[in-house]
Amino acid sequence: MAAPPPLPRPRRSWADSGPMRWVRRYFGYSRGEARGMAGLLVLMLGAVVLPVLLRPALPVYLPAADQRGLDELVATLKAHRTTEQGYASRYPKREYKKFERSGARYPKVAQVRLAPFDPNALTAEGWEARGVPHFVAGRMVKYRTAAGGFKAKAQVKKMYGLEDSVYQRLAPFMQLPDEAPGRGERAAYATSKPGPDGKFPPFASSAATPGKFPGKPRNLQPFDLNTADTTQLMQIRGIGAGRAKWVVRYRNQLGGYLREDQLDEVFVLRNAPDLRDSLKKYTFVGAGFAPKLVNVNTASFDEMYLHPYIGKPRARLIVAYRQQHGPFKSVEDLQQIPVLKAADLEKLRPYVRCE
């Protein structure tokens, strides 16, 4: 009996090859899973390699061609700039002439021979005729109008732009004094007139001419600080009208001074110890003086806050306290006010009453 033919060997796929067989054994994959993993790896490799292979070639830089194009563009711009445009510009360019100090921009003024003249009567052309530049002449006329006239040659000398050589040439012919007169000499200057030579007569000294304000007495007798007015206070050296008004104003707000050291509290005397010492030297507080008292039970907020020792915050609290707890029975009850310290109460005690 003949032997049966051998069975055909099963066809082996690439999934049964050596590497894949090892992967299947190691990870426990089936044939389908092994094929899927292999296909995924191929796709990933293609996604990485294909962009590199399909990248287009970079263009080759040709500097000679670019340089030629740049030269042509420059030549076109030059030709466009030099050619005359056929339309008017929307914003025409203004032509500014260069400032010339010599005066070539302005019409020339005929020069005159120097002779004595009054600077307060000259026009701008008159100054130009005597060698002053055009712009300085106009400036001098404007200054004279604003200042009410030149009082001395020194004012003319200080004019901005006037060269010293020009001033030295004109100064001997100006009918003005060299320096401005003092305070006591101005009346004499206003009535004096230049002599035949164009010069003013010499002024009397300030000691011979009485000043506008009389001098303060040197031997001043002390006076009562609570009855003095501003005129008496102004007799003290260094005390003017402003400081005298502040002293009287603070006295009225306070209700009267009880001690000379209360002058240290006046606003305009805080930084002037010498003036405070002078006031204390020539003033006194009369014995038995009774200050004006503030009734904290009946006074309104507007009446109390003006007192320097009370002020707005304390006056507001005093009114609120007496509305809630009734009138104050004694001055000691003011200690119930939170913002009123013991030292402040001692200062305020002589100026308040509770009735």
C-alpha positions in Angstrom: 0.0 0.0 0.0 1.4 3.2 -1.0 2.3 5.9 1.6 0.0 8.9 1.8 1.4 12.1 0.4 2.9 14.5 2.9 0.7 17.3 4.2 1.6 20.8 2.9 3.5 22.9 5.4 1.5 25.9 6.7 2.4 29.2 5.2 4.3 31.3 7.6 3.7 35.0 7.6 6.1 37.8 8.5 4.4 37.9 11.9 5.9 34.5 12.7 9.5 35.6 11.8 12.2 35.7 14.4 11.9 39.3 15.8 8.1 39.4 15.7 8.0 36.0 17.4 10.1 37.4 20.2 7.9 40.4 20.5 4.8 38.2 20.6 6.3 36.0 23.3 7.6 38.9 25.4 4.5 41.1 25.3 1.9 38.3 24.8 0.5 39.8 21.6 -1.5 37.8 19.1 -0.7 37.8 15.4 -3.2 40.6 14.7 -1.9 42.8 17.5 1.7 42.2 16.3 0.7 43.3 12.8 -1.1 46.4 14.1 2.0 47.4 16.1 4.2 46.9 13.2 2.0 49.0 10.9 1.9 51.8 13.6 5.7 51.9 13.8 5.9 52.2 10.0 3.5 55.1 10.0 5.4 56.9 12.7 8.7 56.4 10.9 7.1 57.7 7.7 5.8 60.8 9.5 9.3 61.6 10.6 11.3 60.8 7.5 8.9 62.0 4.7 8.9 65.7 5.6 12.7 65.7 5.4 12.7 63.9 2.1 10.0 66.1 0.6 11.3 69.4 1.8 11.8 71.8 -1.2 15.3 73.0 -1.9 16.2 76.4 -0.4 16.6 79.3 -2.9 20.1 80.3 -3.8 20.9 83.8 -2.8 22.3 85.9 -5.6 23.8 89.1 -4.1 24.7 90.6 -7.5 21.0 90.6 -8.7 19.9 92.1 -5.4 22.5 94.8 -5.6 21.4 95.7 -9.2 17.8 96.0 -8.0 18.8 98.2 -5.1 20.8 100.5 -7.4 17.9 100.8 -9.8 15.6 101.8 -6.8 18.0 104.5 -5.6 18.3 105.9 -9.1 14.5 106.0 -9.4 14.1 107.8 -6.1 16.7 110.4 -7.1 15.0 111.1 -10.4 11.6 111.4 -8.6 13.1 113.9 -6.1 14.7 116.1 -8.7 11.8 116.2 -11.1 9.3 119.0 -10.5 5.9 117.8 -9.3 2.9 118.9 -11.2 0.7 119.7 -8.2 0.9 122.1 -5.3 1.8 120.8 -1.9 -1.0 120.7 0.7 1.3 122.1 3.3 3.7 124.5 1.5 7.1 124.7 3.2 7.8 128.0 4.9 11.1 129.7 4.2 12.6 131.0 7.4 15.2 133.7 7.0 18.2 133.5 9.1 18.2 136.0 11.9 20.9 138.6 11.2 22.1 140.7 14.1 23.6 143.3 11.8 20.1 144.5 10.9 20.2 143.7 7.2 16.6 142.4 7.4 15.3 145.8 8.4 15.4 149.1 6.6 18.4 151.2 7.6 17.7 154.3 9.7 19.8 157.4 9.0 22.3 158.0 11.9 22.2 161.3 13.8 24.9 163.2 15.6 24.9 162.5 19.3 23.6 165.3 21.5 21.9 165.4 24.9 18.6 163.5 24.7 15.8 162.3 27.0 15.6 158.4 26.8 11.9 158.6 27.9 11.0 160.6 24.8 12.8 158.5 22.1 10.9 156.2 19.7 12.4 153.0 18.4 13.6 154.8 15.3 15.2 157.4 17.6 17.2 154.7 19.3 18.2 153.1 16.0 19.4 156.5 14.7 21.8 156.5 17.7 23.3 153.1 16.9 21.0 150.8 18.8 20.1 147.6 16.9 16.5 147.3 15.7 15.4 144.5 18.0 17.0 146.1 21.1 15.4 149.5 20.3 11.9 147.9 20.2 12.6 146.1 23.4 13.7 149.3 25.1 10.5 151.1 24.1 8.3 148.2 25.4 10.2 148.2 28.7 9.9 151.9 29.1 6.1 151.7 28.6 5.7 148.9 31.1 7.9 150.4 33.8 6.6 153.9 33.5 9.8 155.4 32.1 13.5 155.1 32.8 14.6 156.4 36.2 18.3 156.1 35.8 21.0 155.1 33.3 21.5 151.9 35.1 18.1 150.7 33.8 19.2 151.3 30.2 22.5 149.5 30.8 20.7 146.4 32.0 18.7 146.1 28.8 19.1 142.6 27.3 21.0 142.7 24.0 22.5 146.2 24.4 26.2 145.9 23.9 28.4 147.7 26.5 30.3 149.6 23.8 27.0 151.1 22.5 25.9 152.0 26.1 29.2 153.7 26.9 28.9 155.8 23.8 25.4 157.0 24.6 25.6 157.3 28.4 27.3 160.8 28.5 24.3 162.2 26.5 21.5 160.6 28.4 19.6 163.1 30.6 19.2 160.7 33.5 21.0 160.2 36.8 23.5 157.4 37.0 21.6 155.5 39.7 17.9 155.4 40.8 17.1 157.8 43.6 16.4 156.5 47.1 12.9 156.4 48.7 13.3 159.9 50.2 14.8 161.4 47.1 12.1 160.4 44.7 9.9 163.4 45.4 12.9 165.7 44.7 13.6 163.7 41.5 10.1 164.1 40.2 10.2 167.9 40.5 13.8 168.4 39.4 14.7 169.3 35.8 18.0 168.9 34.0 20.3 171.9 33.8 21.7 173.5 30.6 24.3 170.8 30.3 21.7 168.1 30.3 22.5 166.8 33.8 20.3 166.6 36.9 21.2 168.6 40.0 22.6 166.5 42.9 20.0 165.1 45.3 19.8 165.8 49.0 20.7 163.0 51.2 18.0 160.8 52.6 18.8 162.0 56.1 17.9 165.6 55.1 14.8 164.6 53.3 12.1 163.2 55.5 11.1 159.6 54.6 7.6 158.4 53.9 7.3 156.5 57.1 8.2 158.0 60.5 10.8 156.3 62.6 9.8 154.2 65.6 10.5 155.5 69.1 13.6 154.3 70.8 12.4 154.9 74.4 9.1 153.1 74.5 7.1 152.7 77.7 5.5 149.3 78.4 1.8 149.2 77.7 -1.1 146.8 78.5 -1.2 143.9 76.0 -5.0 143.4 76.4 -5.9 147.1 75.7 -3.3 148.0 73.0 -4.4 148.5 69.5 -2.4 147.8 66.3 -1.0 151.4 66.3 0.6 150.8 69.7 1.9 147.4 68.8 3.5 148.8 65.6 5.7 151.1 67.7 7.8 148.1 68.6 10.7 147.5 66.2 10.0 144.6 63.9 6.2 144.6 64.4 4.5 145.7 61.3 0.8 146.1 60.4 0.4 142.4 59.6 1.9 141.0 62.8 0.1 143.6 64.9 -3.3 142.5 63.4 -2.5 138.8 64.2 -1.7 139.7 67.8 -5.0 141.5 68.2 -6.9 138.8 66.3 -5.5 136.0 68.5 -6.3 138.1 71.6 -10.0 138.5 70.5 -10.3 134.8 69.7 -8.7 133.8 73.0 -10.7 136.2 75.1 -7.7 138.1 76.4 -4.1 137.2 77.3 -3.4 135.9 80.8 0.4 135.5 80.4 3.0 137.0 78.2 4.2 133.6 77.1 0.9 133.1 75.2 2.4 135.3 72.5 4.4 132.2 71.5 1.1 130.7 70.2 0.5 133.5 67.7 1.0 132.1 64.2 3.3 134.9 62.8 5.5 134.9 65.9 6.3 131.1 66.2 9.5 131.4 64.2 10.5 134.8 65.4 11.9 134.5 69.0 13.4 138.0 68.8 10.1 139.6 68.1 8.4 137.6 70.9 11.1 138.9 73.3 10.5 142.5 72.2 6.8 142.1 72.7 7.2 140.6 76.2 9.7 143.4 77.0 7.4 146.3 76.1 4.0 144.8 77.1 2.4 143.4 80.3 -0.8 141.9 81.5 -2.7 144.0 83.9 -3.2 142.7 87.4 -6.7 141.3 88.0 -7.5 141.0 84.3 -10.6 138.8 83.8 -10.8 137.1 80.3 -13.9 136.6 78.4 -15.4 133.3 79.4 -17.2 130.7 77.2 -20.3 129.0 78.7 -20.0 125.4 77.5 -23.6 124.7 78.4 -25.2 127.4 76.3 -22.6 128.3 73.6 -23.2 126.9 70.1 -20.8 125.0 68.0 -20.0 128.1 65.9 -19.2 130.1 69.1 -16.9 127.5 70.7 -14.8 126.2 67.8 -13.3 129.7 67.2 -11.6 129.5 70.6 -7.9 128.5 70.0 -8.0 126.0 72.9 -11.2 124.3 71.8 -11.3 123.9 68.0 -13.8 122.0 65.8 -13.3 118.4 67.0 -13.6 119.3 70.7 -16.5 121.7 70.2 -18.3 119.0 68.3 -17.8 116.5 71.1 -18.8 119.0 73.8 -22.1 119.7 72.1 -22.8 116.0 71.6 -21.9 115.1 75.2 -24.2 117.8 76.7 -27.1 116.6 74.4 -26.7 113.0 75.6 -25.8 113.6 79.3 -27.2 117.0 80.0 -25.4 120.2 80.9 -22.0 120.2 82.6 -22.1 120.7 86.3 -18.5 121.9 86.7 -15.4 122.4 84.6 -14.1 119.1 85.9 -16.8 117.3 83.9 -15.0 118.3 80.7 -12.6 115.4 81.5 -15.2 113.1 80.1 -14.4 114.4 76.6 -12.0 111.8 75.2 -9.8 114.1 73.2 -9.4 116.7 76.0 -6.1 115.9 77.8 -5.2 117.0 81.3 -2.7 119.6 80.0 -5.3 121.0 77.5 -7.9 121.2 80.3 -5.5 123.3 82.5 -5.0 125.8 79.6 -8.8 125.9 78.9 -9.9 126.2 82.6 -9.6 130.0 82.9 -11.6 130.6 79.8 -14.7 128.4 80.3 -17.6 128.4 82.8 -20.6 126.0 83.4 -23.9 127.7 84.2 
